[in-house]
Amino acid sequence: MPSLIEALGIVGISTAIDLSDLTSEMMKRYQTALKQYKVAIAPKSFIAFIIPLDTFIPLSERYSADILKPSEEGFEEAYLTMVTSIPISVNVADNPIKVRLTIMCVAVGDVSTTTKTIHEQKENLSRLYQEAIERVNKVILGYKVTPFRHNHDLRTVTALNRPSSVRVLRINGITGEILEQESIFMHDYLTRSLMNAKSLTEKEKRSFQFAHVSFSRDQVFAANIVQKIYEAIDARCLGDNTYAVVLADAYVEHVMRYILFRCLQQEGSPDDQAHKELEGIRMMEKLVSRLAQALGTNKSHLKEEVGFTKWNANCRLLRNGITHNFLGGVIDGESSFNAIGDSVNLAIKLTSLAVIKYPLFNDDMQWFSSLQWYIKMTDSSKQQIDDAANGKQDDR
């Protein structure tokens, strides 16, 4: 079943609130700001998005903020934000439960583009939606840093963790009149959620039970490591590409250290001594050298065998940039896809080499190899994921 946030997108948030009242109030404040600045040029039409948050912000009244970008003659761009809460009635076991949900109406105005209809802006909507989401996240951050108001349920918003169906409005910037409105599918996760609701086959059930028992009993270390890469995949699916890259990088290093630990055990090192040696290895190059020695090869050959250079370029260096460059940078869906894919590929190849040398490793190393499905994704599947991760809407 879809989540509550997704369900709101299906039902249509407009059924729970008078959107015309919201947009009218928003534009009145905008016009007041324009009169104050006495400008000749400013957006006269806006594309607005209705974006629900994960939890309730206890505002006593609607909160509004205008961000105007000045040019020589006026304002070329404007971002208007209205935060409000709406009552929602949810039936749980036939018992109605009333809750309040915070939503944001974010209007994006650009004098060069937003006079076009929604249909004329189909190619431009994903960019405008991303700009609206940036404004939403600034509101969320502002609330989080308010002393004693931290709320861990109020999560950062991405295009992929919001509803598939997004209510899009075109608004008259003078009167606040809604000129047109439409529900646009920004991604296809609703369809995927419904597909995943089907019952497990007997084969899938046996696989699930085997993995559960193995992870719970004698392969706990392997489970902890495998969990990292699935968290990376989940993060990417929800649009958190930066976190996905960091987790993918951690996964590879953990796989390397785990395999080296198992090799040291086979060489006769007591567990405490093996742990001590691993703790003394802080640099990646030293880790690869020691791992190559344990597997009976040299560093250059090992790097070539496991695709280290490609992984280093697409994941480790990207992670270094995230960690060390405070100016940051946008990690897109394609970059996170490649980082995860190269991490999975390296781990599979390294696992194979370890099992060749020590066949008894196969039982707990199999979980690293089980990620072949990610490597075998077809070009069309990759394209669909890239389109979704980059906010390209589905025109259905």
C-alpha positions in Angstrom: 0.0 0.0 0.0 1.2 3.5 -0.6 2.3 5.8 2.2 0.1 8.5 3.7 2.1 11.1 1.9 1.6 9.2 -1.4 -2.1 8.8 -0.6 -2.6 12.5 -0.2 -1.2 12.9 -3.7 -3.7 10.4 -5.0 -6.8 11.9 -3.3 -5.7 15.5 -4.1 -4.8 17.9 -1.3 -7.2 20.5 -2.9 -10.1 18.5 -1.4 -8.9 19.4 2.1 -8.3 23.1 1.6 -9.5 26.0 -0.4 -6.5 26.6 -2.7 -8.0 29.8 -4.1 -8.1 31.3 -0.7 -4.4 30.3 -0.1 -3.2 31.8 -3.4 -5.2 35.0 -3.0 -3.6 35.7 0.4 -0.2 34.8 -1.0 -0.5 37.3 -3.9 -1.8 40.1 -1.8 1.3 39.9 0.3 3.4 39.8 -2.9 1.7 42.9 -4.3 2.3 44.7 -1.0 6.0 43.9 -1.3 6.2 45.2 -4.9 4.5 48.5 -3.9 7.0 48.9 -1.1 10.0 48.4 -3.5 8.4 50.5 -6.3 9.7 48.3 -9.1 8.7 48.3 -12.8 9.5 44.7 -13.7 8.3 41.7 -11.7 6.7 38.3 -12.5 3.0 38.6 -13.2 2.3 34.9 -13.3 3.5 32.0 -11.1 3.7 28.2 -11.3 3.0 26.9 -7.8 3.4 23.4 -6.3 1.5 22.0 -3.3 4.0 20.0 -1.3 3.1 18.1 1.9 5.6 17.7 4.7 6.1 14.5 6.8 4.8 16.0 10.0 3.1 18.9 11.7 4.6 22.3 12.2 2.6 24.0 15.0 2.0 27.4 13.5 -0.8 29.5 15.1 -1.5 31.0 11.7 -0.3 30.8 8.1 3.3 31.7 7.5 4.3 33.5 4.4 7.7 34.5 3.0 8.7 36.2 -0.2 12.2 35.9 -1.8 12.7 38.4 -4.6 15.8 38.4 -6.8 16.6 41.9 -7.9 17.8 43.0 -11.3 18.6 46.6 -12.6 15.0 47.4 -13.3 13.1 45.2 -10.9 12.7 41.6 -10.0 13.4 39.0 -12.7 12.6 36.1 -10.3 10.4 35.6 -7.2 9.8 32.7 -4.9 6.7 32.9 -2.7 6.1 30.5 0.2 3.0 29.9 2.2 3.0 27.4 5.0 -0.3 26.2 6.5 -1.8 23.1 8.2 -4.9 21.2 7.1 -7.1 18.7 8.9 -7.0 15.2 7.7 -9.3 12.4 8.8 -7.8 8.9 8.6 -9.7 5.7 9.2 -7.8 3.1 11.3 -9.7 -0.2 11.8 -12.9 1.7 11.0 -12.2 4.3 13.6 -11.7 7.9 12.3 -8.6 9.6 13.6 -8.2 13.3 13.0 -4.7 14.7 12.4 -3.2 17.9 11.1 -0.7 17.9 8.3 1.5 20.8 7.3 1.6 21.6 3.6 3.5 24.3 1.6 2.4 26.2 -1.4 5.6 27.3 -3.2 5.1 29.7 -6.2 8.0 30.2 -8.6 7.9 33.3 -10.8 10.1 34.1 -13.7 9.3 37.0 -16.0 10.6 35.0 -19.0 8.8 31.7 -18.6 5.9 31.6 -16.2 3.4 33.3 -18.4 3.2 30.0 -20.3 0.5 27.5 -19.6 1.2 24.4 -17.5 1.1 22.3 -20.7 3.6 24.6 -22.5 5.9 24.3 -19.5 6.0 20.5 -19.3 9.7 20.4 -20.2 10.4 23.1 -17.6 8.3 21.8 -14.7 10.9 19.5 -13.3 13.4 22.4 -12.9 10.7 24.6 -11.3 9.7 21.8 -9.0 13.3 21.4 -7.9 13.5 25.1 -7.2 10.3 24.9 -5.1 11.7 21.9 -3.2 14.8 24.0 -2.3 12.5 26.6 -0.8 10.7 23.9 1.2 14.0 22.7 2.7 15.0 26.2 3.7 11.7 26.4 5.7 12.4 22.9 7.3 15.9 23.9 8.2 14.7 27.2 9.7 12.3 25.3 11.9 14.9 22.7 12.9 17.4 25.2 14.2 14.8 27.0 16.3 16.0 26.2 19.9 14.2 23.2 21.4 12.1 22.6 18.3 14.1 19.9 16.6 11.8 17.3 15.1 13.4 14.2 13.6 10.1 13.3 11.8 10.4 16.5 9.8 12.7 15.2 7.0 14.4 16.9 4.2 12.2 16.9 1.0 13.3 15.5 -2.4 11.2 15.0 -5.5 11.4 11.3 -5.0 10.1 11.2 -1.3 7.1 13.3 -2.1 3.9 12.0 -3.8 4.1 10.7 -7.4 1.1 13.0 -8.2 1.8 16.7 -7.5 -0.8 19.4 -7.7 0.5 22.2 -10.0 -1.1 25.6 -10.2 -0.7 28.6 -12.5 -1.6 31.7 -10.6 -2.3 35.3 -11.6 0.4 37.3 -9.7 -1.9 40.3 -9.3 -5.2 38.9 -8.2 -4.1 35.5 -6.9 -6.7 33.8 -9.2 -5.9 30.2 -10.1 -5.7 30.3 -13.9 -5.4 26.5 -14.2 -4.4 23.5 -12.1 -3.4 20.0 -12.9 -2.1 16.9 -11.2 1.2 16.0 -12.7 3.0 12.6 -12.2 6.6 13.5 -11.3 7.7 9.8 -10.9 6.2 6.3 -11.0 6.9 5.1 -7.4 3.1 4.7 -6.8 3.0 2.1 -9.5 6.1 0.4 -8.1 4.6 0.4 -4.6 1.5 -1.3 -5.8 3.5 -3.9 -7.7 5.5 -4.7 -4.5 2.3 -5.3 -2.7 1.8 -8.7 -4.4 2.4 -11.8 -2.3 5.8 -13.5 -2.3 6.2 -16.6 -4.4 7.3 -19.8 -2.7 10.8 -19.3 -4.0 10.9 -15.7 -2.8 9.6 -16.8 0.6 12.3 -19.5 1.0 15.0 -17.0 0.0 13.6 -14.4 2.5 13.5 -17.0 5.3 17.0 -18.3 4.6 18.4 -14.8 4.6 16.6 -13.8 7.8 17.8 -16.9 9.7 21.4 -16.6 8.4 21.7 -12.9 9.3 20.2 -13.5 12.7 22.4 -16.4 13.6 25.9 -17.0 12.2 26.4 -14.3 9.6 25.8 -11.1 11.6 28.9 -9.3 10.4 28.0 -10.0 6.7 24.5 -8.7 7.5 25.7 -5.5 8.9 27.9 -4.8 5.9 25.2 -5.8 3.3 22.8 -3.5 5.1 25.1 -0.5 4.2 24.7 -1.0 0.4 20.9 -1.5 0.6 20.7 1.7 2.7 22.6 3.4 -0.2 20.2 2.0 -2.8 17.2 3.2 -0.6 18.7 6.6 -0.2 19.2 7.0 -3.9 15.6 5.8 -4.6 14.4 8.6 -2.3 16.6 11.3 -4.0 19.3 11.5 -1.3 22.2 11.0 -3.7 24.8 12.5 -1.4 24.1 10.0 1.4 23.9 7.2 -1.1 27.5 7.9 -2.3 28.8 8.1 1.3 27.2 4.7 2.2 28.4 3.1 -1.0 32.0 4.1 -0.2 31.7 2.8 3.4 30.3 -0.5 2.0 33.4 -1.1 -0.1 35.8 -0.4 2.7 33.9 -2.6 5.1 33.9 -5.4 2.6 37.6 -5.0 2.2 38.3 -5.0 5.9 36.0 -8.0 6.5 37.7 -10.1 3.8 41.1 -9.2 5.2 40.0 -10.1 8.7 38.8 -13.5 7.5 42.1 -14.0 5.6 44.1 -13.1 8.7 42.0 -15.7 10.7 43.0 -18.3 8.1 46.6 -17.4 8.4 46.4 -18.2 12.1 46.1 -14.8 13.6 43.9 -14.7 16.8 40.9 -12.4 16.5 42.2 -9.7 18.8 45.5 -9.6 16.9 43.7 -9.4 13.5 41.5 -6.6 14.9 44.6 -4.7 16.1 46.2 -5.0 12.6 43.1 -3.7 10.9 42.8 -0.8 13.3 46.4 0.2 12.4 45.5 0.4 8.7 44.1 3.9 8.1 44.9 4.6 4.4 43.1 3.0 1.5 46.4 2.3 -0.4 47.8 0.4 2.6 44.5 -1.5 2.9 44.6 -2.6 -0.7 48.3 -3.6 -0.4 47.7 -5.7 2.7 44.6 -7.3 1.1 46.6 -8.1 -2.1 49.3 -9.8 0.1 46.7 -11.8 1.9 45.1 -13.0 -1.3 48.5 -14.0 -2.8 48.8 -11.3 -5.5 50.2 -7.7 -5.8 48.5 -4.4 -5.4 48.5 -3.4 -9.1 47.0 -6.8 -10.2 44.4 -6.7 -7.5 43.3 -3.2 -8.4 42.9 -4.2 -12.1 41.0 -7.4 -11.2 38.4 -5.7 -9.0 37.9 -2.5 -11.0 39.5 -0.3 -8.3 40.4 2.6 -10.6 36.9 3.0 -11.9 35.4 2.7 -8.4 37.9 5.2 -7.0 36.9 7.8 -9.7 33.1 7.3 -9.4 32.8 6.8 -5.7 35.8 7.4 -3.4 36.8 10.7 -5.0 33.2 11.8 -5.0 32.9 10.9 -1.3 36.1 12.8 -0.7 34.6 15.9 -2.3 31.5 15.6 -0.2 33.5 15.2 3.0 36.2 17.8 2.5 34.7 20.5 0.2 32.5 22.7 2.3 31.2 24.4 -0.8 29.6 21.1 -1.6 28.1 20.3 -5.0 25.1 18.6 -6.4 25.3 14.9 -6.6 22.9 13.8 -9.3 21.1 10.5 -9.8 23.5 9.3 -12.5 26.5 9.9 -10.2 25.0 8.0 -7.3 23.9 5.2 -9.6 27.5 4.8 -10.9 28.9 5.0 -7.3 26.7 2.2 -6.1 27.1 0.1 -9.2 30.9 0.3 -9.1 30.9 -0.4 -5.4 28.7 -3.5 -5.9 30.9 -4.6 -8.8 34.1 -4.2 -6.8 32.7 -6.2 -3.9 31.5 -9.0 -6.1 34.9 -9.4 -7.8 36.8 -9.1 -4.6 34.6 -11.7 -3.0 35.2 -14.1 -5.9 38.9 -13.8 -5.5 38.6 -14.5 -1.7 36.5 -17.6 -2.3 38.9 -18.9 -4.9 41.7 -18.8 -2.3 39.5 -19.9 0.7 36.4 -21.8 -0.6 35.0 -22.0 3.0 34.3 -18.3 2.7 31.5 -18.9 0.3 28.7 -19.2 2.8 28.9 -15.7 4.2 30.4 -14.1 1.1 27.4 -15.1 -1.0 25.5 -12.1 0.2 27.9 -9.7 -1.5 27.6 -11.6 -4.7 23.8 -11.6 -4.4 23.8 -8.0 -5.5 24.3 -9.1 -9.1 20.8 -7.9 -9.8 22.0 -4.3 -9.5 24.8 -4.9 -12.0 22.4 -6.7 -14.4 19.9 -3.9 -14.6 19.0 -3.2 -18.2 19.8 0.0 -20.0 16.0 0.9 -20.0 15.7 0.3 -16.3 18.8 2.4 -15.6 17.3 5.2 -17.8 14.0 5.0 -15.9 15.8 5.4 -12.6 18.0 8.2 -13.9 14.9 10.0 -15.2 13.2 9.7 -11.8 16.3 10.6 -9.8 16.7 13.8 -11.9 13.1 14.8 -11.4 11.8 14.1 -14.9 8.0 13.8 -14.7 5.9 11.0 -16.2 3.4 12.4 -18.6 0.7 9.9 -17.8 
